[in-house]
Amino acid sequence: MTRTLFGLAAAAALLLQTTGCTTTQADQTTALGAGIGAGLGMILGHNLGEGSGNDRALGAAAGALLGGALGRQYGRQMETQQQVNYLQQQQFMTTVWISNSNGSKTPVQLRMTEGGQYIGPRGEYYSSMPTEAQLKAVYGM
């Protein structure tokens, strides 16, 4: 029985490795969701399985697969929500390029508030879109 559970845990770990390298926060969220879902599904499947050890092992395997699939789906939904939040934030961002005396340009990202004000990267407020001269005094070289 313990061997069977160990084998199922190893199978669940192998299943998680097939999701690939988790380099981004969204990938890590998806992998974590799949891992937690698989683990909980395996425990529930084992505890709710009836009869012999084979039935419990089958219940644990089914629970691990179902839990992993549900966890992965939850992780993907979280990834999609993060992307939507990022895009919503970007629609209020404006990049202004400041010309410097040495010929280079400095990008300054401004965030527009609901009241039509602008906030600079250092937290300074502008009542309207700042002029290049205003931004150059703070961010120019």
SVG drawing of the C-alpha trace seen along z (x, -y; Angstrom):
<svg xmlns="http://www.w3.org/2000/svg" viewBox="-16 -74 43 80">
<polyline fill="none" stroke="black" stroke-width="0.4" points="0.0,0.0 2.8,-2.4 4.6,-1.5 1.5,-2.2 1.2,-5.7 4.9,-6.4 4.5,-5.3 1.5,-7.6 3.4,-10.5 6.3,-9.9 3.9,-9.7 2.3,-13.0 5.7,-14.6 6.6,-13.3 3.3,-14.7 4.2,-18.1 7.7,-18.0 6.1,-17.6 4.7,-21.2 8.2,-22.4 10.5,-25.0 8.7,-27.4 10.5,-30.7 7.7,-33.3 5.4,-34.1 2.5,-32.9 4.2,-29.5 5.0,-29.1 1.4,-29.8 0.2,-27.3 2.7,-24.6 1.9,-25.3 -1.8,-25.1 -1.4,-21.8 0.9,-20.4 -1.4,-21.4 -4.4,-20.1 -2.7,-16.8 -1.6,-16.3 -5.0,-17.0 -6.7,-15.0 -4.4,-12.0 -5.1,-12.2 -8.8,-12.5 -8.9,-9.8 -7.0,-7.5 -9.1,-8.2 -12.4,-8.0 -11.5,-4.9 -13.5,-1.8 -12.5,1.8 -9.1,3.2 -5.8,1.4 -6.2,1.5 -9.4,-0.5 -7.8,-3.0 -4.7,-3.2 -7.0,-3.7 -9.0,-6.4 -5.7,-8.1 -4.5,-8.1 -7.8,-9.4 -7.8,-12.1 -4.3,-13.1 -5.1,-13.4 -8.3,-15.3 -6.8,-17.5 -3.8,-18.2 -6.0,-19.2 -8.2,-21.4 -5.1,-23.0 -3.5,-23.7 -6.7,-25.3 -6.9,-27.5 -3.3,-28.5 -4.0,-29.4 -7.0,-31.5 -4.7,-33.4 -2.3,-33.9 -5.0,-35.3 -6.2,-37.6 -2.7,-38.9 -2.4,-39.7 -5.8,-41.5 -4.7,-43.6 -1.4,-44.5 -3.2,-45.6 -5.6,-47.7 -2.7,-49.4 -1.0,-50.0 -3.9,-51.9 -3.3,-54.6 0.4,-54.9 2.1,-57.4 5.8,-57.4 7.3,-60.8 10.8,-60.9 12.9,-63.8 15.7,-65.1 19.0,-65.6 21.7,-68.1 24.1,-65.3 21.6,-64.1 20.3,-61.1 16.7,-60.6 15.3,-59.6 12.0,-57.8 9.6,-59.0 6.5,-56.9 3.6,-58.9 0.4,-57.4 -2.9,-59.2 -5.3,-59.3 -9.1,-59.3 -9.1,-63.1 -6.9,-63.7 -3.8,-64.3 -0.4,-62.7 2.0,-61.0 5.6,-60.7 8.0,-57.7 9.2,-59.5 5.6,-60.0 5.4,-63.7 1.9,-65.0 1.1,-67.2 -2.3,-68.8 -2.2,-68.2 0.1,-66.6 3.6,-68.0 5.6,-69.8 9.0,-68.6 10.6,-71.4 8.9,-70.3 10.0,-66.7 13.5,-67.7 14.1,-69.6 13.5,-66.4 14.6,-63.6 16.9,-65.2 20.6,-65.0"/>
</svg>
